[in-house]
Amino acid sequence: MKSHRSIILKIHELLETKKISCVELIKKYLDEIKKNKFNAYITVTENEALNSAALVDKKISSGQEIKLLEGIPVSLKDVISTKGIRTTCGSRMLENYVPIYNATCWEILKNNGAILLGKNNQDEFAMGASNETSFFGPVKNPYDITKVPGGSTGGGAASVVGGLAAFSIGTDTGGSLRQPASFCGIVGLKPSYGSVSRYGIIPMASSFDQAGPLTLTVKDASIVYDAISKFDEKDSSSNSQARNLTYDSLDKDISGIRIGIPKEFMNGMNSEIISSIKNVIKTYENLGAKIDYFSLPEVKYAMSIYYVLMCAEASSNLGRFDGIRYGFRPKNYNNVEDLIIRSRSEGFGDEVKRRILLGTYILSSSYTNNFYKKAQELREFLTCAFASVFEEFDIILLPTTPTTAFGFDYAEDDPIKMYLADVCTVTANEIKIPAISIPCGFDKQNLPIGVQLFAPRFREDILLNAAYKYESENFCVKIVDGVNNLY
Amino acid sequence: MNYELICGLETHIELATDTKIFCSCRPKFGAEPNTTCCPVCVGMPGTLPVLNEKVIKYAIMMGLAFGCEINLNSIMERKNYVYPDLPKAYQISQNSAPICIGGEVVLPNNRKIRIHHIHIEEDAGKIINKNGSIFVDYNRGGTPLIEIVSEPDIRSPEEAKEYIEKLQQTAKYLKISDGRMQEGSLRCDVNVSVRKIGDENFGTRVEIKNMNSITFIVNAIDYEFKRQVEILAEGKKIAQETRRYEEKLNQTQGMREKENVTNYRYFAEPDIRKVNLNKEFVEGIQRELPELPDLRIKRYKTLGISSKSAELIARYVRISDFLDETLKKCKNPNIAANFIIGTIFSHLNTEADKEEFKIPLNSNEFCYLIDLISKNEIDQNNAKQILIKSLEKKGSLKQLCDEFTKIKIDFDISSICEEAMSLNKQAILDYKNGTEKAFQAILGTVMKLTHGKANAEEAKKIVQEKIKNDKIFI
């Protein structure tokens, strides 16, 4: 793997040279998944996976060429609609919901021959930062099973570092890809809003949500990103311009690149994380980057903006779950209204209810000017402020999380404590820019630390180039368990 | 005490686009339940709306027809409420920045009803109560609508009727809607209040929801006006509420108490980009706008068509289009108009028939007939019979005309008249003795002998001449 620094390339090579058959490969993953050490999967698609693998083997043995992603085992967050395969959103509400169509990003991967191992566990409707709100139980961090994997894409992150999938697709609304990537010591890429189609991804907050890859390496992230970043006419927010593809520019020289460090995120953080980030800065200096600190006091509003707008949009998005057409429906009810009330009362968990209540309150006519409109204005302001920052810098560098992976029940009595896990990540969603978390070291408990990079909107090429150059200097991904270890 | 009616209408018009507002389903009235819908219009989790450009165009056409200002930066918004026929639990609509603002509808009495705004939105599905169970049919869900919101300028039930007819007629001329009220393509929410004549302030407003018949709207306004006046006369207060019109009882009945501010939790739809238009786009639509009914009536009048006929014809866009097609080739507008109203109208029995205007002849054939009349080759009476035959699908109009003129050439009308006179000697005597009626018997025989092809006027003249000049019959 070191020679490739990509598990996708490595598996591709093994399959092409017939060192392993695709069926054998998939079986290994399935065997590991069945041990269920981390509770990373909600649904395992064993039969479909083995059938698809047999087709890949047939193709290889008949001498046909296979695509780069063909035969590569992938897992999907359970908000991504998969035709004929249940898609639960980690909720009792959708425990038995089977979509009748595919999300565009899965359709693309499927057309590229990727093999679906199953649907990952996650926080309920992607609401959470610890994967504890799932109706299907918490996910454990493969580094230390007494710690959470982060959230909401906890199952996906655990699958990748725990060797239960070569890569995974998750979603990121306020940090839901990058924070678990950081807690699990892997790469998490949140593309620009509009880069990857949202069609078929069951939304939390429509103006923030974006799907992206969780991978072991930057090169893997680049391969997957280049595949799934496509204009989709079914998604009006999809970018219709030509994409800046990333793979060919990964190894470009970055000397002279201007990297800005926001002072606001270097104070008050965990000191081990700060010293790790300072090492990253040194590495970049050695690579010839120009480093400078800057201050943007307005980022202190980022959390408030996020929780106001996200709750507002989520409360509306989740209105459709009424027990009438699909999803959870109680056995007994008196009339239509009672059916709707009971379906929602019994189908949703506490965190989901909390955000629906908050969002409904925020949008109600007496408060919408004080909360929703104000937050919208601040979001626009922040977008403009960052636009000027990006005139001075090519990349912004900051920690991914204020802490490393914490234990279960960390924020049992204080939801705000959990919300603060997003403090370094939400800004990228608010201003719709691409962001990546890459592993950069370990704390004293030997838990991974992540560094985060931002780039201007639709400049995933610059972002992954910078990330790849760092990774080449300090590759600190450990494969702690499972099949990925074999390479 | 004298009270006056204050009425404003919210009129929903279904747009006749090929596909729905946010997906590619094709709506079809009367289709089997839940067969013209897809994951998008039933709001399956994860689906996204894509705004149909035609809907924007049609809304702008309606706006331009009534002199509205077109908003170049309108936005779609979510109107959140819970109801089983609304599968997303929000209706995508417009609130703070609708597509058309202002404008006015001019009634036949020249009174102007101001338009507050016109906005775009999606229709909901339908609840069906059957055998004690509740079913939902989502076929109608996602059908594009425009809602035309008037100012409270309407002062009588008749004005309400004229206002709605004007909207309906205009929508049909623009070909943006079929405007069939009985199929729900045009529905109204009616706001009614009353005030003492001379008062500046409006009274408390009552809303009557979801009406789809002009007759019922007129009756409901009438009833509601009297009800409110009665309450006020007793010194009581009107409750602000939503009422339903009960057709069988011809009354309105309270539905549910309405809060002072309805809480729909509107916010900008994050799944649809802002509707940013440029002036050129709007100007292009303006240029392509068809001639509207008022102008058409004016033009007909200058052609010498009576104003009553002009209005009657212009009421039905397809009939009016047919006349215009005919007039491209035909030099006799008056005869054409009279035949349309006299013969074609009576063939099309119902309003719906007139709307549909399905007749088995085209404007070329019709023009051919009118020309024959102008050239005196067919008299009006025979022309009418031929036209009726053709409308009853007993042959093509052109063929029937040709047959008629051919037979006419084949016989000598003079000798036919003589033959008829010799067969009616008694009648001639009676006629000469002053029994006018007896003359009809002779003409009847002429018609019989010519299978109705003789020109009655011509025959009459010939017979009269012969009776006067020739004594042989005495």
Interface residues (C-beta under 8 A of the other chain):
Chain A: V79 S81 T87 C89 L94 Y97 P99 I100 Y101 A103 R198 Y199 G200 I201 I202 P203 A205 S206 S207 E233 K234 D235 S236 S237 A312 E313 S315 S316 G319 R320 F321 D322 I324 R325 Y326 V336 I340 T360 L363 S364 S365 T368 Y372 Q376
Chain B: P39 V42 G43 M44 P45 G46 T47 L48 P49 V50 L51 R78 N80 V82 P84 P87 K88 A89 Y90 I134 V136 V261 N263 Y264 R265 Y266 F267 A268 P270 D271 I272 R273
